Amino acid sequence: MLTARTLAEAEVYLSVLATAEDAPPVTETPETTRTEGPDGWTVRSAVGEVQVLYRTEEAARLAEARFGLGNSLLLDAGAWVQLASVWARRAQDADFAYTGQPGQDRRTVELNWEFARDAMAEALKFLPDGADEVPDEGFWTELGLRMHAQDRELFTRAKLTEDFEFYRDMLSDFRALYGEQ
């Protein structure tokens, strides 16, 4: 069985599977169930199942690493970059619509910027120390391979860092403008 580092990574991975061309039709975010076992959870959806160990979830929470410590074994650098861009687009759309009026959903803006930032942090983990770009071994999923083939420049240290800083700064600017919650 495949193993995710955190429940968040398991949910994201199953969502990515659900949107693959060969996946059975499901909603945008697949309905999942969690079963507790002696060492962790098993997260199941219509497209697959993933195990999450209690110890890796706890370590990630303590380190405030949403998707986990170390590199993902489920999603490659290309998949993380693609996910970051999707969340950033959603954040930008919600950010443009947000005026700070009572009743507006500010959390959607923040959460999407947080997820975009954190996904870019995941992509950055695939850069070896001193390397200028993610090596070919950092791509193995269909989505990741396609992203890498379309635009190798997206996976340079400079570009990954620039995008990470942009998403982080957009979140910070939003919070500065509307206050912390």
Backbone bond lengths (Angstrom), bond angles and torsions (degrees), N, CA, C in turn:
res aa  C-N    CA-C-N  psi(-1)  N-CA   C-N-CA  omega(-1)  CA-C   N-CA-C  phi
1 M - - - 1.452 - - 1.533 108.77 -
2 L 1.321 115.78 143.77 1.452 121.47 178.13 1.526 110.08 -70.40
3 T 1.329 116.47 149.40 1.455 121.07 -178.96 1.523 110.24 -123.39
4 A 1.321 115.42 128.29 1.465 122.23 173.47 1.522 108.08 -98.94
5 R 1.312 116.24 157.85 1.464 120.82 179.18 1.517 112.11 -80.33
6 T 1.342 116.44 -29.73 1.467 121.57 -179.37 1.524 110.04 -143.63
7 L 1.309 114.66 166.11 1.465 119.45 175.34 1.525 110.14 -63.36
8 A 1.322 117.35 -37.62 1.473 120.48 178.77 1.525 110.69 -61.70
9 E 1.323 117.34 -43.26 1.462 119.74 178.80 1.532 110.57 -64.76
10 A 1.321 117.28 -39.82 1.465 120.58 178.82 1.523 110.50 -61.14
11 E 1.324 117.67 -45.97 1.463 121.61 179.83 1.529 110.96 -62.73
12 V 1.329 116.80 -43.28 1.465 120.03 -179.95 1.523 110.12 -65.14
13 Y 1.314 116.81 -44.36 1.468 120.45 179.91 1.532 110.79 -59.66
14 L 1.321 117.18 -45.94 1.469 120.31 179.64 1.531 110.78 -64.97
15 S 1.329 117.64 -33.82 1.463 120.69 175.38 1.519 111.47 -65.33
16 V 1.332 116.41 -40.80 1.464 120.42 177.82 1.524 109.61 -63.33
17 L 1.327 117.10 -43.59 1.468 120.06 177.17 1.520 111.58 -60.46
18 A 1.325 115.99 -39.15 1.467 120.65 -177.35 1.516 112.13 -65.70
19 T 1.305 118.24 -24.33 1.462 120.51 -178.80 1.525 112.12 -96.86
20 A 1.327 117.27 0.45 1.467 120.39 177.13 1.521 109.22 -68.03
21 E 1.316 116.27 152.42 1.467 121.20 -177.02 1.527 112.89 -59.98
22 D 1.322 116.79 -32.53 1.457 119.15 -175.72 1.531 112.69 -95.63
23 A 1.314 117.48 6.43 1.460 120.55 -179.37 1.523 110.25 -81.27
24 P 1.324 117.29 150.23 1.460 119.11 176.23 1.531 109.75 -65.44
25 P 1.330 117.49 153.65 1.466 119.40 -178.81 1.526 110.83 -65.82
26 V 1.308 115.37 124.24 1.462 122.11 176.16 1.522 107.54 -140.99
27 T 1.318 116.39 174.41 1.456 120.21 178.17 1.518 109.33 -68.27
28 E 1.346 116.20 172.67 1.470 120.71 -178.36 1.528 110.81 -55.97
29 T 1.308 117.23 -43.80 1.458 121.65 174.64 1.523 105.77 -111.69
30 P 1.320 116.93 115.58 1.462 117.68 -174.77 1.520 111.84 -64.95
31 E 1.319 114.55 145.57 1.456 119.35 175.47 1.519 107.56 -70.44
32 T 1.315 116.08 129.46 1.455 119.87 -178.35 1.516 109.87 -122.58
33 T 1.318 114.15 156.53 1.455 121.43 171.71 1.521 107.00 -123.76
34 R 1.317 115.26 149.57 1.462 121.24 177.70 1.522 108.59 -119.24
35 T 1.305 114.39 129.01 1.455 120.75 176.03 1.522 107.17 -115.35
36 E 1.321 116.05 129.82 1.461 119.78 178.88 1.521 110.10 -88.07
37 G 1.312 115.23 135.88 1.452 121.53 176.26 1.512 109.59 -123.67
38 P 1.311 118.08 -172.73 1.456 120.07 -177.42 1.540 113.76 -66.07
39 D 1.342 117.21 -31.78 1.462 120.50 -175.93 1.518 114.33 -111.76
40 G 1.347 116.89 -11.65 1.457 118.86 -177.51 1.509 111.88 174.87
41 W 1.314 113.61 -170.09 1.462 121.68 178.83 1.516 110.21 -96.71
42 T 1.320 115.81 153.24 1.448 122.07 164.93 1.523 105.46 -113.63
43 V 1.333 116.13 120.41 1.457 122.57 -179.84 1.517 106.42 -101.45
44 R 1.337 116.18 121.82 1.466 121.59 -177.13 1.521 110.60 -119.95
45 S 1.320 114.61 145.36 1.465 121.42 171.47 1.523 106.96 -143.34
46 A 1.324 116.39 -178.42 1.464 121.02 179.28 1.529 111.80 -63.98
47 V 1.329 117.34 -19.66 1.470 120.16 -175.19 1.522 114.08 -103.36
48 G 1.320 118.11 -6.60 1.460 118.70 179.39 1.507 112.58 161.43
49 E 1.329 114.03 -172.38 1.448 119.86 177.87 1.517 109.78 -143.50
50 V 1.333 114.21 150.23 1.456 121.98 -176.35 1.516 107.96 -139.70
51 Q 1.306 116.19 140.91 1.454 121.20 175.77 1.523 109.59 -96.64
52 V 1.335 116.48 141.30 1.462 122.66 174.90 1.518 106.92 -127.45
53 L 1.320 116.51 117.99 1.457 121.08 -179.75 1.521 110.39 -75.70
54 Y 1.323 116.56 140.05 1.463 120.81 178.87 1.526 110.53 -56.51
55 R 1.324 116.99 -40.80 1.471 120.30 -175.18 1.522 112.10 -67.45
56 T 1.330 118.24 -35.76 1.468 118.52 179.67 1.522 111.12 -75.30
57 E 1.331 117.16 -34.47 1.467 120.74 175.46 1.530 109.73 -63.84
58 E 1.323 116.92 -45.34 1.467 120.56 -179.35 1.525 111.38 -64.88
59 A 1.326 117.16 -42.61 1.465 120.29 179.03 1.527 110.85 -62.24
60 A 1.317 116.72 -40.33 1.467 120.73 178.98 1.522 110.86 -65.92
61 R 1.309 117.00 -41.72 1.473 120.08 179.16 1.517 110.83 -63.17
62 L 1.315 116.82 -43.58 1.468 120.27 179.11 1.526 111.53 -62.46
63 A 1.322 116.66 -35.68 1.465 121.73 -179.52 1.535 112.01 -87.61
64 E 1.340 116.72 -1.38 1.467 122.35 -175.85 1.530 111.36 54.71
65 A 1.331 114.92 43.21 1.467 122.88 178.45 1.524 107.13 -109.25
66 R 1.320 116.15 93.90 1.467 122.96 -173.26 1.528 113.29 -47.11
67 F 1.329 116.62 -45.23 1.458 120.33 -174.60 1.525 113.09 -99.37
68 G 1.320 117.91 -4.07 1.450 120.45 174.29 1.513 114.69 118.82
69 L 1.309 113.55 168.22 1.465 121.42 177.89 1.528 109.07 -88.31
70 G 1.319 116.90 151.85 1.457 120.93 -179.81 1.510 111.28 72.97
71 N 1.328 115.21 -173.42 1.472 121.26 -179.40 1.514 111.15 -85.15
72 S 1.315 114.60 147.11 1.455 121.49 174.85 1.522 109.54 -68.17
73 L 1.320 115.75 141.53 1.464 121.41 172.38 1.529 110.77 -100.86
74 L 1.339 116.35 -4.78 1.455 121.69 -177.78 1.524 112.95 -103.00
75 L 1.324 116.66 -40.38 1.459 122.64 -176.69 1.519 109.35 -119.60
76 D 1.314 116.32 132.10 1.469 120.45 -177.81 1.526 110.71 -91.72
77 A 1.319 115.79 -179.23 1.467 121.37 -177.08 1.521 111.36 -58.24
78 G 1.315 117.86 -41.42 1.459 121.09 -179.69 1.519 112.71 -64.86
79 A 1.314 116.50 -40.88 1.465 120.01 178.39 1.528 110.24 -64.24
80 W 1.329 117.47 -41.81 1.461 120.13 179.50 1.528 111.25 -64.66
81 V 1.328 117.75 -39.86 1.470 120.36 178.32 1.524 110.24 -64.41
82 Q 1.316 116.85 -43.18 1.468 120.45 178.29 1.525 110.77 -62.06
83 L 1.327 117.00 -45.73 1.461 120.60 178.77 1.526 110.68 -60.82
84 A 1.318 116.82 -42.84 1.467 120.52 179.55 1.523 110.68 -59.33
85 S 1.331 116.46 -41.55 1.466 118.79 -178.65 1.528 111.42 -68.60
86 V 1.324 117.82 -35.55 1.467 121.15 176.97 1.523 110.04 -65.17
87 W 1.337 117.06 -47.42 1.464 119.95 179.74 1.525 111.18 -65.52
88 A 1.328 117.68 -36.29 1.464 120.63 178.48 1.528 110.71 -65.47
89 R 1.331 116.78 -40.71 1.468 120.30 177.19 1.534 110.54 -61.38
90 R 1.327 115.58 -44.87 1.472 119.32 178.27 1.525 110.71 -63.03
91 A 1.328 116.26 -41.67 1.470 120.48 179.25 1.518 110.40 -62.57
92 Q 1.319 116.71 -45.21 1.455 120.77 -179.34 1.531 111.35 -62.03
93 D 1.319 116.66 -44.96 1.463 120.48 178.47 1.535 110.62 -60.24
94 A 1.327 116.40 -46.17 1.466 120.38 -179.65 1.527 110.64 -68.32
95 D 1.318 116.76 -36.51 1.463 122.26 179.66 1.532 110.33 -63.81
96 F 1.333 117.04 -44.97 1.463 120.79 178.95 1.525 111.81 -62.43
97 A 1.317 116.57 -33.97 1.463 120.85 -178.31 1.530 112.42 -81.51
98 Y 1.316 117.38 -18.59 1.467 121.01 -174.83 1.530 110.43 -81.53
99 T 1.318 116.30 130.06 1.469 120.97 179.37 1.522 112.66 -119.63
100 G 1.327 116.55 -2.37 1.458 119.79 -179.42 1.514 114.29 86.15
101 Q 1.319 116.42 5.95 1.461 120.62 179.66 1.529 110.09 -71.89
102 P 1.335 116.55 147.85 1.473 119.32 177.91 1.526 110.87 -56.47
103 G 1.311 114.93 141.15 1.453 121.02 178.32 1.524 114.35 91.82
104 Q 1.333 117.43 -12.90 1.462 119.29 178.22 1.527 109.89 -76.64
105 D 1.316 115.96 151.69 1.460 122.24 -176.58 1.527 110.69 -90.65
106 R 1.286 115.54 88.30 1.457 121.94 -179.34 1.532 111.02 -72.74
107 R 1.316 117.45 -29.93 1.471 121.08 -175.75 1.526 111.57 -63.32
108 T 1.320 118.42 -30.93 1.464 121.36 178.05 1.522 110.56 -61.27
109 V 1.320 116.40 -41.90 1.467 120.37 178.68 1.525 109.54 -62.91
110 E 1.313 116.15 -52.87 1.462 120.57 -176.67 1.526 112.31 -61.61
111 L 1.308 115.99 -46.46 1.459 120.05 -177.07 1.526 111.86 -62.15
112 N 1.330 117.34 -41.64 1.459 119.40 179.07 1.528 111.68 -68.02
113 W 1.342 118.52 -39.26 1.469 119.29 174.99 1.531 110.63 -64.83
114 E 1.333 117.68 -39.74 1.468 120.54 177.69 1.531 110.69 -61.51
115 F 1.326 116.24 -46.16 1.462 119.65 -179.32 1.526 111.17 -65.22
116 A 1.332 117.91 -39.24 1.470 120.94 177.70 1.528 109.80 -62.31
117 R 1.315 116.73 -47.17 1.472 121.58 178.25 1.532 110.68 -59.48
118 D 1.316 116.11 -47.89 1.465 120.09 -176.58 1.527 112.14 -67.60
119 A 1.324 117.51 -34.48 1.469 120.26 176.68 1.526 110.36 -66.30
120 M 1.332 117.38 -39.62 1.468 119.44 177.03 1.529 110.56 -66.00
121 A 1.319 116.96 -35.63 1.466 120.19 175.68 1.527 109.94 -61.70
122 E 1.332 116.51 -37.12 1.467 120.49 177.03 1.527 110.55 -65.22
123 A 1.321 117.58 -43.90 1.469 120.58 178.54 1.515 110.78 -61.76
124 L 1.334 117.04 -39.63 1.468 121.00 179.45 1.528 112.49 -62.27
125 K 1.319 117.02 -27.32 1.474 120.31 179.20 1.525 112.22 -63.79
126 F 1.329 117.38 -20.00 1.464 120.59 -179.45 1.530 112.73 -82.60
127 L 1.330 117.15 -2.90 1.460 121.05 176.96 1.526 109.43 -85.62
128 P 1.317 118.64 117.54 1.458 119.51 174.93 1.536 110.05 -66.30
129 D 1.308 116.90 153.80 1.463 120.77 177.10 1.519 110.23 -52.08
130 G 1.314 115.58 130.07 1.458 121.50 176.97 1.517 115.69 79.77
131 A 1.319 118.21 -7.93 1.476 120.61 -179.04 1.526 110.31 -78.42
132 D 1.309 115.83 147.52 1.461 121.38 178.80 1.519 113.08 -90.59
133 E 1.344 116.84 -14.57 1.468 120.21 178.95 1.518 109.64 -153.05
134 V 1.311 114.81 160.55 1.464 120.43 177.80 1.529 107.62 -67.31
135 P 1.331 117.68 128.66 1.470 119.81 179.18 1.534 111.28 -71.78
136 D 1.318 115.89 164.21 1.471 121.78 -178.71 1.530 112.44 -54.75
137 E 1.331 117.79 -29.94 1.471 121.32 179.89 1.526 111.88 -66.28
138 G 1.330 117.40 -13.36 1.458 121.42 -179.97 1.517 113.13 -82.80
139 F 1.354 116.43 6.70 1.471 121.39 -178.11 1.524 109.26 -133.29
140 W 1.315 117.11 120.97 1.458 120.52 177.79 1.529 112.41 -144.05
141 T 1.319 118.34 -17.96 1.464 119.51 178.32 1.519 108.90 -81.74
142 E 1.324 116.30 157.81 1.462 120.62 177.54 1.531 110.51 -57.85
143 L 1.329 115.96 -45.07 1.464 120.93 179.19 1.526 110.88 -62.76
144 G 1.318 116.83 -46.47 1.459 120.64 -178.69 1.512 113.20 -63.91
145 L 1.309 116.21 -43.36 1.466 120.28 178.56 1.528 110.93 -62.86
146 R 1.334 116.06 -41.30 1.464 120.05 179.12 1.532 110.87 -64.91
147 M 1.320 117.20 -44.67 1.469 121.12 178.57 1.528 110.97 -60.02
148 H 1.317 115.91 -44.56 1.468 121.26 -178.87 1.518 110.92 -64.73
149 A 1.327 116.80 -41.58 1.469 120.64 179.76 1.527 111.28 -67.07
150 Q 1.323 117.66 -35.10 1.459 121.37 -178.02 1.524 112.62 -72.06
151 D 1.335 116.77 -37.05 1.462 118.79 -175.87 1.528 110.81 -157.27
152 R 1.309 116.25 90.19 1.470 121.52 -178.82 1.533 111.94 -63.66
153 E 1.328 116.44 -25.86 1.470 120.92 -178.68 1.530 112.06 -61.85
154 L 1.333 117.32 -26.41 1.460 120.64 179.26 1.526 112.71 -62.97
155 F 1.334 116.43 -17.15 1.462 120.60 -171.64 1.521 113.00 -111.66
156 T 1.338 115.54 20.68 1.459 119.16 173.40 1.523 108.72 -84.32
157 R 1.302 116.49 155.84 1.464 120.83 178.04 1.531 110.15 -56.25
158 A 1.333 115.93 -43.85 1.462 119.85 -177.80 1.527 111.56 -60.82
159 K 1.323 117.70 -45.82 1.469 121.25 -176.92 1.527 111.53 -71.24
160 L 1.324 117.04 -43.58 1.461 119.78 178.96 1.520 110.42 -61.65
161 T 1.326 116.56 -42.22 1.462 120.87 179.70 1.524 110.62 -66.94
162 E 1.318 116.35 -42.77 1.469 120.85 178.46 1.523 110.81 -59.38
163 D 1.331 117.48 -46.17 1.461 120.93 -179.74 1.529 111.61 -66.29
164 F 1.324 116.78 -42.57 1.468 120.43 177.52 1.526 109.84 -58.01
165 E 1.321 116.64 -48.59 1.469 120.85 -178.83 1.526 111.54 -64.44
166 F 1.327 117.53 -37.01 1.460 120.84 178.09 1.523 110.50 -62.75
167 Y 1.324 117.78 -48.72 1.465 121.07 -179.47 1.528 110.56 -63.87
168 R 1.321 116.57 -43.19 1.470 120.68 178.12 1.531 110.31 -60.72
169 D 1.322 116.26 -44.20 1.465 120.51 -177.71 1.530 111.80 -69.92
170 M 1.333 117.85 -36.05 1.464 120.21 177.68 1.529 110.19 -62.94
171 L 1.319 117.04 -41.66 1.462 121.28 176.85 1.528 109.94 -63.10
172 S 1.300 116.59 -45.43 1.460 121.57 179.81 1.528 111.17 -62.81
173 D 1.323 116.70 -43.02 1.465 120.95 179.11 1.526 111.32 -64.43
174 F 1.327 116.71 -40.89 1.458 120.49 178.33 1.522 110.08 -61.36
175 R 1.323 116.08 -45.85 1.467 119.87 -179.44 1.521 111.42 -67.44
176 A 1.315 117.03 -35.48 1.462 120.27 177.17 1.526 110.90 -65.38
177 L 1.318 117.65 -38.59 1.448 122.92 -178.39 1.527 111.76 -71.38
178 Y 1.339 116.06 -41.08 1.469 119.43 -173.94 1.536 113.39 -110.25
179 G 1.317 117.20 2.72 1.456 121.12 178.87 1.520 112.16 85.46
180 E 1.310 115.10 156.51 1.472 121.60 177.49 1.514 109.22 -75.72
181 Q 1.313 116.39 149.69 1.473 120.98 173.80 1.480 110.04 -125.33
